[in-house]
């Protein structure tokens, strides 16, 4: 039972980190696209 709780905790932690990384990368991509659009690239 302890192992199951530990696995669930690790999976949840990994999911939160992945979500943060995805949101950060998407905002970064949006910023780069915006700047690129302004510069006409």
Secondary structure, 3 states (H helix, E strand, C coil): CHHHHHHHHHHHHHHHHHHHHHHHHHHHHHHHHHHHHHHCC
